[in-house]
Amino acid sequence: MNPEQIAYSRKINNLRAYVNQITDILNELIKKCKHLIICMHDFGGAYCDICGESFGWYCKKSPTKYCEYGEEDYINCKHCGEPRSRK
């Protein structure tokens, strides 16, 4: 590589390292979120309004506000009965 390419490569690698650090910090913050405000997307999915994490389908009957599936019946939500895969 010529000096210009080496400098360009260093910039990319430095930015990549910075992005990795930021991603680690973001993941730690999301992990600590208590997900107190679960909202519904236009398409019916559930997400935390604080951190943005997705939880699958929104469920009005679930205490968590998203569908949960049991070990015996992993196809239908144990609160609302809706199937995991929806049209």
Secondary structure, 3 states (H helix, E strand, C coil): CCHHHHHHHHHHHHHHHHHHHHHHHHHHHHHHCCCCCEEECCCCEEEECCCCCEEEEECCCCCCCECCECCCCCCEECCCCCECCCC
